[in-house]
Amino acid sequence: MHITELRICFEEISDALALGENSIVENIFKTAKEIVKQGGSIIIEQRYENAQSDILAKYSTEIEVDNWKNKLNDIQVLLKRHKID
């Protein structure tokens, strides 16, 4: 199966990190990198109950996905939480 686009809700990632469930986020990053390797894209969005989602970011290369992960790790360090592997 070839996935061309993966939409990820930003709140789900931030909630997982806040709960210390880094393994969930690590699996998301692993999947995201595989998708962009195959030419797909990753869309980070803010979802609303009664309105259309806002697109916060779109990544289409491994470098972009790694940079996003690094930004999240910078925040993890500031909040004195474990980094994402």
LUMMI-632311 format. One record per residue: x, y, z of N, C-alpha, C in turn. Coordinates in Angstrom, 2 decimals. Example, Ala and Ser with C-alpha at 12.3 -4.5 7.8 and 13.67 -1.06 7.14 Angstrom:
DORO    n.px    n.py    n.pz   ca.px   ca.py   ca.pz    c.px    c.py    c.pz
DORO   13.19   -5.69    7.80   12.30   -4.50    7.80   13.20   -3.30    7.80
DORO   12.85   -2.25    7.08   13.67   -1.06    7.14   12.90    0.03    7.87
***
This chain:
DORO    n.px    n.py    n.pz   ca.px   ca.py   ca.pz    c.px    c.py    c.pz
DORO    0.84   -1.18    0.00    0.00    0.00    0.00    0.89    1.24    0.00
DORO    0.55    2.17   -0.84    1.33    3.40   -0.97    0.48    4.58   -0.48
DORO    0.93    5.19    0.62    0.23    6.34    1.18    0.84    7.60    0.59
DORO    0.02    8.45    0.02    0.54    9.67   -0.58    0.42   10.88    0.34
DORO   -0.43   10.77    1.36   -0.62   11.90    2.27   -1.03   11.38    3.64
DORO   -0.38   11.90    4.67   -0.73   11.57    6.04   -1.08   12.87    6.75
DORO   -2.30   12.93    7.26   -2.74   14.10    8.02   -2.65   13.79    9.50
DORO   -1.97   14.66   10.21   -1.73   14.46   11.64   -2.30   15.65   12.40
DORO   -3.09   15.34   13.42   -3.64   16.39   14.28   -2.57   16.80   15.29
DORO   -2.25   18.07   15.30   -1.22   18.59   16.20   -1.54   18.29   17.65
DORO   -2.81   18.41   18.02   -3.19   18.18   19.42   -2.91   16.76   19.86
DORO   -3.07   15.79   18.97   -2.81   14.40   19.34   -1.34   14.19   19.67
DORO   -0.47   14.85   18.92    0.96   14.74   19.20    1.31   15.44   20.50
DORO    0.81   16.65   20.68    1.13   17.37   21.91    0.55   16.68   23.13
DORO   -0.64   16.08   23.01   -1.22   15.34   24.13   -0.37   14.12   24.47
DORO    0.07   13.38   23.45    0.90   12.20   23.69    2.20   12.59   24.39
DORO    2.82   13.68   23.97    4.06   14.13   24.60    3.82   14.57   26.04
DORO    2.71   15.26   26.27    2.40   15.72   27.62    2.17   14.54   28.57
DORO    1.66   13.45   28.03    1.40   12.26   28.84    2.62   11.34   28.94
DORO    3.73   11.75   28.29    4.94   10.95   28.33    4.89    9.73   27.41
DORO    3.97    9.73   26.47    3.83    8.62   25.53    4.67    8.88   24.27
DORO    5.96    9.03   24.47    6.86    9.34   23.38    6.89    8.25   22.31
DORO    6.64    7.02   22.70    6.69    5.92   21.72    5.63    6.12   20.64
DORO    4.50    6.69   20.98    3.46    6.98   19.99    4.00    7.97   18.97
DORO    4.61    9.03   19.46    5.14   10.08   18.58    6.32    9.54   17.77
DORO    7.14    8.72   18.37    8.26    8.12   17.64    7.77    7.27   16.47
DORO    6.68    6.54   16.68    6.10    5.74   15.60    5.50    6.62   14.50
DORO    4.92    7.74   14.89    4.40    8.68   13.91    5.54    9.21   13.04
DORO    6.66    9.57   13.67    7.81   10.08   12.91    8.39    9.00   12.00
DORO    8.45    7.78   12.48    8.95    6.68   11.65    8.07    6.51   10.42
DORO    6.77    6.52   10.61    5.83    6.40    9.50    5.93    7.60    8.57
DORO    6.04    8.79    9.13    6.14   10.01    8.32    7.37    9.97    7.42
DORO    8.49    9.53    7.95    9.70    9.46    7.14    9.56    8.45    6.00
DORO    8.91    7.33    6.27    8.69    6.33    5.22    7.79    6.89    4.11
DORO    6.79    7.64    4.51    5.86    8.21    3.52    6.57    9.22    2.63
DORO    7.37   10.11    3.22    8.06   11.10    2.38    9.14   10.45    1.52
DORO    9.74    9.36    2.00   10.71    8.62    1.19   10.06    8.10   -0.09
DORO    8.77    7.75    0.01    8.03    7.22   -1.12    7.38    8.32   -1.97
DORO    7.69    9.56   -1.65    7.17   10.68   -2.44    5.89   11.29   -1.90
DORO    5.46   10.86   -0.72    4.24   11.40   -0.13    4.51   12.66    0.68
DORO    3.47   13.13    1.35    3.61   14.34    2.16    2.91   14.16    3.50
DORO    3.36   14.95    4.46    2.82   14.95    5.80    2.18   16.31    6.04
DORO    0.94   16.30    6.49    0.24   17.55    6.77   -0.10   17.59    8.25
DORO    0.35   18.65    8.91    0.04   18.86   10.32   -1.11   19.85   10.36
DORO   -2.17   19.47   11.06   -3.34   20.33   11.07   -3.91   20.50   12.46
DORO   -4.61   21.59   12.63   -5.38   21.87   13.84   -6.82   21.55   13.50
DORO   -7.41   20.62   14.21   -8.77   20.21   13.92   -9.74   20.89   14.88
DORO  -10.92   21.19   14.35  -11.99   21.82   15.12  -13.25   20.98   15.02
DORO  -14.08   21.07   16.02  -15.30   20.28   16.03  -16.33   20.79   15.02
DORO  -16.47   22.10   14.92  -17.52   22.66   14.07  -16.99   23.55   12.96
DORO  -15.77   23.31   12.56  -15.18   24.12   11.49  -14.15   23.31   10.75
DORO  -13.77   23.81    9.60  -12.75   23.14    8.80  -11.39   23.22    9.48
DORO  -10.57   22.20    9.30   -9.23   22.17    9.90   -8.34   23.24    9.28
DORO   -7.40   23.73   10.08   -6.36   24.64    9.60   -5.10   23.83    9.37
DORO   -4.44   24.04    8.23   -3.16   23.40    7.96   -2.07   24.24    8.60
DORO   -1.32   23.63    9.51   -0.25   24.32   10.21    1.09   24.18    9.49
DORO    1.30   23.02    8.86    2.56   22.77    8.17    2.38   21.61    7.20
DORO    3.26   21.58    6.20    3.28   20.47    5.25    4.73   20.11    4.99
DORO    5.04   18.82    5.10    6.41   18.35    4.92    6.44   17.31    3.82
DORO    7.46   17.40    2.97    7.56   16.45    1.86    8.97   15.86    1.71
DORO    9.87   16.18    2.66   11.21   15.60    2.62   11.58   15.09    4.02
DORO   12.53   14.17    4.05   13.01   13.65    5.33   13.63   14.75    6.18
DORO   14.32   15.66    5.54   14.96   16.77    6.27   13.90   17.62    6.96
DORO   12.81   17.89    6.27   11.73   18.69    6.87   11.12   17.96    8.07
DORO   10.92   16.65    7.94   10.38   15.86    9.05   11.37   15.87   10.22
DORO   12.66   15.70    9.94   13.67   15.75   11.00   13.71   17.12   11.68
DORO   13.59   18.18   10.90   13.58   19.53   11.48   12.38   19.74   12.39
DORO   11.23   19.21   11.99   10.03   19.30   12.82   10.25   18.55   14.14
DORO   10.82   17.35   14.04   11.11   16.56   15.23   12.08   17.31   16.15
DORO   13.10   17.94   15.57   14.06   18.71   16.37   13.39   19.87   17.09
DORO   12.45   20.52   16.42   11.71   21.63   17.06   10.90   21.12   18.25
DORO   10.24   19.96   18.05    9.48   19.39   19.16   10.41   19.00   20.31
DORO   11.59   18.48   19.99   12.55   18.12   21.03   13.06   19.36   21.77
DORO   13.21   20.47   21.07   13.61   21.71   21.75   12.56   22.09   22.81
DORO   11.29   21.93   22.45   10.21   22.23   23.40   10.23   21.23   24.55
DORO   10.47   19.96   24.23   10.54   18.94   25.28   11.62   19.29   26.31
DORO   12.77   19.75   25.83   13.86   20.13   26.72   13.44   21.31   27.60
DORO   12.80   22.31   27.01   12.35   23.47   27.79   11.36   23.07   28.88
DORO   10.53   22.08   28.57    9.53   21.62   29.53   10.06   20.52   30.47
DORO   11.36   20.22   30.32   12.04   19.20   31.13   11.37   17.84   30.99
DORO   11.07   17.50   29.72   10.49   16.20   29.40   11.50   15.42   28.56
DORO   11.25   14.13   28.43   12.12   13.27   27.64   12.02   13.62   26.15
DORO   13.16   13.56   25.49   13.20   13.82   24.05   12.59   12.66   23.27
DORO   12.19   12.96   22.06   11.68   11.95   21.13   12.89   11.32   20.47
DORO   12.95   10.00   20.47   14.07    9.30   19.81   13.84    9.19   18.33
***
